[in-house]
Each structure stands twice: as C-alpha cells, then as structure tokens.
Amino acid sequence: MRASEASGSVVLPVVTRAVYARRVDTYTPAEITERLLALRADHRALDERITRMAANGEDDLESKRLKRHRLQLKDCITRLESLQIPDEPA
C-alpha cells in the first residue's frame, strides 16, 4: 500500500498527449500566400503601434515586448517566403 493510499487520497496517473504544430512544409502554396498576407498585416500594425508608442514616450517594457513579437513575425514571414522559392535541380 502506498503512502497516498494509506492517507485516503487517490493519485491518478498523469496522462499527457503530445500536440504537434502543423509542419510549415505541409502548407499548400495558396495557404502560404494567405498566411503571408495575414502576417504582413500584423507586422505593419505592430510597426505602427511601436512608432506611436515611441512618439508618445509610452512604456519601454511594452515597447520591447512588441518589438520582440514583430521580429518573430518577420522571421516567420521570411521562412514562408523561402518556401515559395522553387527548388532548383542540382
């Protein structure tokens, strides 16, 4: 008998299920284009918001967080754009 059973509490096993993100290379060309448009719009909106914050002298911490998010968007845009370049035979 376990100590937890002796005390009257029941310990249930933890069940975890791996959740994987959809791989980028499984997107169709149309899905890539659609995603790029959305990411570029988000990037522009963040850029405008950061510019307004800098002009108003608002919170530096929030500005840094937004800049980091904007950079992540730019990295994702670059990755998706590279998928649109056709592979050349060796």
N, C-alpha and C positions, 0 to 999 in steps of 0.2 A: 504494500500500500504506500502510495506517495504521500509526502507531507501535505500537499494541497488537497488530496482526497481525505486525509485524516481531519483537516480543518473544516471540511464540509464544502469548500469551494471546488468548482469543476473547472479544469483548464482545458480549453478547446484548442485543437491544433490550428495554427495559422495557415490559412490556405491563400496562397498568392498565385496570381495568374499573370504571366508576362504579357504586357501590352506593348506592341511594337508599332512605331510610327511607320507610315507607308513610305517605302523607299522612293527617293526622288526619281530614280531612273525608271520607275514604272508609270510615270505620267505620260499621257499622250501629248503630242505637240499642241493640240488645242487647249488642253488643261494647263500646260506650261505657259502659254500665251495669256490665258485668263489669270493665272496666278501672278504672272509678272505685272500685269496691269494693276491688280489689287495691291501688290507690294510697292509698286512705284507710287501709287496714290497715297498709301500710308507713309512712305518715306517723305513725300512732298509735304504732307500735313504735319509730320513731325518737324521737318525743317522750318516750316513757317512758325510753328509753335515755339521752337527753340529761339528763333530770331526775335519773336515778340517778347519772350521772357528775358532775353539779353538786353533788349531796348528798355524794358521796364525795371531792370535790376532785381528780378524776382529770385526765388530760392535757387541757390547754386547746386544744392544736392539734387533737387528735382531736375535741374538742367543737365547734370551729369548722367542721371539715370536715363533721361530721354535721349541724350547723345549716344549712350551705350546701346539703347534699343534701336536707334537709327542705324548705327554701324552693323548691328545684327541683321537688320533688314537689307542693308546694302550687300552684305556677304551672301545672303540668300538669293538676292537678285542676280549677283554675279554667278553663283552656282547654277541657277536656272538658265541664264543666258549661255553658259558654256554648254548646256545640254542641247541648245538649239543649233550649235555648230556641228555640221555633219562630220562623221569620221572619214578620214582620208585613208585609202588603202596604202599599206606600207610599201 
